[in-house]
Structure formats: C-alpha cells, structure tokens
Amino acid sequence: MDYMKELNVAITVCDKDGNILQMNDKSQKTNNGNLVGRNVYDCHPEPARTKLAELMEQRTTNAYTIEKEGVKKLIYQTPWYDNGAFMGLVEFSLEIPSEMPHYIRRPKAERM
C-alpha cells in the first residue's frame, strides 16, 4: 500500500546529490508536474539553492512557514537515512490555517 501517494501533504524526496527520487500526487500538483529525475537545485533560485546545499552538507533540518497566493504552508526539510547512511533530503509541505491553536503539553509527571 502506497499511503503517501494520495496524502494531503506534498512530499518530495531527493538523494544526496539533489536528484529528485519521489514525489507524491500533492507534490506534483504543488510543483506543476512530475519532476522525478530532475535536480532539486535546478528547481530553486538563490538563496534557496545555497540553503539546500547547506542542509545537505550539515545534514540538518530546516523548518519555516510561507504564504503564497493566500495559502499558508509549513515547510519541513529533513535528512533521510538508510541503515545509518545519509541518503538525501525529504521535504514536507503542509497547508496550515492562518490562525491555529498552539498547545503546550507537559509530561505526565508534571501534571500530578
């Protein structure tokens, strides 16, 4: 079962050289087509290219929000690994409401 194919979250996976390996349906719709086989660096202008290179080199996570045409999104870019070996980045792009609740959860021990 490919549960990510029709998930209402854009998911794009690239290898450590920036080659796009997978895009689910939402990612293809968001990015105007299937870009599998293209390089992620070619799909971004500066300074995003430099940021992606830094994420690859440092193997770190980058998270931020954007608003485009009135739609607010959370972008979450994070490394992926196979048996401990760095393999590339995965980007999750989620549409979020303009205003949304924020909850602070405490560990059970603090609630007593």
Buried (B, 14 or more C-beta within 10 A) or exposed (E): EEEBEEBEBBBBBBBBEBBBBEBBBBBBEBBEEEBBEBBBBEBBEEEEBEBBEEBBEEBEEBEEEEEEEEEBBBBBBBBBEEEEEEBBBBBBBBEEEEEEEEEEEEEEEEEE
